[in-house]
Every structure is written in structure tokens, then in C-alpha cells.
Amino acid sequence: MSRVGTLDEVIARCQQVMSHAWMVRTFVKHSEEIDDYPDLQGIVRTVFDAARALETQVHDPASYFKMLTKKLGRLKKANDEFAKQVQVASEHTNFKQAVISINACVEELTYLLELSKTMLTVEGSVVRSQESGIGSHGNNH
């Protein structure tokens, strides 16, 4: 896990994590098992939807994290279903690693979302404090 200090850095890290999820999506989408186990498409569609929605919001942190909140719930559900489906679809190491990988993506995105909430609250407090003159070094007479 890399360190992040700004909301832009958190977004950049989220985008990195989503690139890992995209690789799992690509692996599953092009696997032979997808023909026999079409339910595996759930993770494929969910990652696609989340990645495309998030990439449109990278320049607006508040919108980005609002969208991540919405998409993360769906991604968690798809992740749980994917883990169950893989147990039936294949015992191949690649599928086992895909489950571990997408689970790590969900965990990291959950952590980053919580971090962003703290940062947005702090930034909001700083902005409100500056607007009201609280904490200014000037004379407030």
C-alpha cells in the first residue's frame, strides 16, 4: 500500500487499484470457462461499469468518492459472488489468484474510500474555518 497525502493522490491510487481489477476482468472475460459458467460475467460487467464511471470523475474528488461509494457496494457483492462461482468453475491457480486479486482490490478501495472521507472532512473544516476567519493570524477586531 503506497502512502497518499492528498485527495488527488488517493484518486490516483484508486485508479491504480482499478487497473488491477481491470486485469482480473480481462482474464475472466477471455477465459474458456466463461462459456460454461456465464455467471462469471458478473465480475466482468461490474468492474467495467465501476472503472468507466470512476474515470469520468478523476478531476472532481467529491464526485469521484461519491461515485466510488456507489460502485464499491456493487463491486463487493460481485466479488463475493465471483469467489463462490470460481469454486465451481475452476480449480486452476489462475482463477484462485484472480479471487485473491479482486478481493485485495475491494479491500484497498474500501480503505481508500474511508481515508478520503477523513480527508474531505478535514478539507471541508479548513475551508469553513478560513471562510469564517477562525484560525486566521490577522487581527479580528
C-alpha distance (Angstrom), angle and dihedral (degrees) to the residues before:
residue distance angle dihedral
M1 . . .
S2 3.78 . .
R3 3.78 123.2 .
V4 3.75 118.9 -105.9
G5 3.77 127.2 -167.5
T6 3.79 105.9 174.2
L7 3.77 135.8 42.8
D8 3.81 89.1 -112.1
E9 3.81 88.9 55.8
V10 3.81 90.7 49.3
I11 3.80 89.5 51.6
A12 3.81 90.7 48.2
R13 3.81 89.9 51.2
C14 3.82 91.0 48.1
Q15 3.79 88.9 52.2
Q16 3.81 89.9 51.4
V17 3.79 90.2 51.3
M18 3.79 90.5 48.3
S19 3.81 89.1 53.3
H20 3.81 87.9 59.5
A21 3.79 90.1 49.2
W22 3.81 88.1 49.6
M23 3.81 90.1 56.4
V24 3.81 90.5 53.0
R25 3.80 87.5 49.1
T26 3.79 90.8 51.8
F27 3.80 92.9 47.8
V28 3.80 92.7 50.5
K29 3.81 94.1 42.2
H30 3.81 92.0 55.1
S31 3.79 97.7 39.0
E32 3.80 120.7 113.7
E33 3.80 89.7 -128.7
I34 3.82 91.7 67.2
D35 3.82 89.5 77.0
D36 3.80 93.4 55.4
Y37 3.82 95.9 36.5
P38 3.82 107.9 38.2
D39 3.82 90.9 170.7
L40 3.80 86.0 76.7
Q41 3.81 84.7 74.7
G42 3.81 88.4 78.1
I43 3.80 93.3 79.1
V44 3.81 90.3 41.7
R45 3.80 92.9 55.3
T46 3.79 95.5 40.4
V47 3.80 95.1 51.2
F48 3.81 90.2 46.4
D49 3.79 91.9 50.3
A50 3.82 94.1 46.3
A51 3.80 95.1 45.4
R52 3.80 94.5 48.4
A53 3.80 93.3 45.5
L54 3.80 93.9 47.9
E55 3.78 96.1 46.6
T56 3.80 90.0 61.1
Q57 3.82 91.0 59.3
V58 3.83 102.9 46.3
H59 3.83 93.3 113.1
D60 3.81 94.7 52.0
P61 3.82 111.6 58.9
A62 3.81 96.3 -170.1
S63 3.82 91.8 51.4
Y64 3.80 92.1 41.9
F65 3.79 93.8 55.4
K66 3.80 92.6 42.0
M67 3.81 87.9 54.7
L68 3.82 91.4 44.8
T69 3.81 89.4 53.6
K70 3.79 89.6 54.0
K71 3.81 96.1 43.9
L72 3.80 96.8 40.9
G73 3.80 92.8 65.1
R74 3.79 90.0 54.4
L75 3.79 91.6 44.4
K76 3.81 91.5 52.4
K77 3.80 90.9 51.5
A78 3.81 92.1 47.1
N79 3.81 89.6 47.4
D80 3.81 91.7 54.2
E81 3.81 91.5 48.1
F82 3.81 91.8 46.3
A83 3.82 91.7 53.4
K84 3.82 90.1 52.8
Q85 3.81 94.1 45.0
V86 3.79 94.1 49.5
Q87 3.80 90.3 58.2
V88 3.81 87.6 62.4
A89 3.81 99.5 34.3
S90 3.79 102.9 50.0
E91 3.77 145.4 -8.7
H92 3.79 91.5 -158.6
T93 3.79 116.1 131.1
N94 3.81 91.0 -124.1
F95 3.79 91.0 62.6
K96 3.79 92.5 44.9
Q97 3.80 89.1 51.8
A98 3.81 90.6 47.1
V99 3.81 89.4 56.7
I100 3.81 91.0 49.7
S101 3.79 91.1 46.7
I102 3.80 97.8 48.9
N103 3.80 89.9 44.6
A104 3.82 89.5 53.6
C105 3.81 89.1 50.2
V106 3.80 91.5 52.9
E107 3.81 91.7 47.4
E108 3.81 92.9 48.9
L109 3.81 93.4 46.2
T110 3.82 89.3 49.9
Y111 3.80 90.2 52.2
L112 3.81 92.7 46.1
L113 3.79 91.9 48.8
E114 3.80 90.9 53.4
L115 3.80 89.8 47.4
S116 3.81 90.3 51.2
K117 3.81 91.2 52.5
T118 3.79 89.8 55.9
M119 3.79 91.7 46.4
L120 3.81 93.8 46.8
T121 3.82 89.8 50.1
V122 3.80 92.1 49.5
E123 3.81 92.4 45.5
G124 3.80 90.1 47.7
S125 3.81 90.5 50.7
V126 3.80 91.4 49.3
V127 3.80 91.5 49.7
R128 3.82 92.5 46.9
S129 3.81 90.5 46.7
Q130 3.80 92.5 51.1
E131 3.81 92.0 47.0
S132 3.79 91.9 52.3
G133 3.80 94.0 43.6
I134 3.80 93.2 -116.6
G135 3.74 111.6 147.9
S136 3.78 94.7 13.7
H137 3.75 117.4 141.9
G138 3.81 94.3 -140.5
N139 3.76 126.4 96.5
N140 3.82 109.8 -86.0
H141 3.83 98.9 -162.4
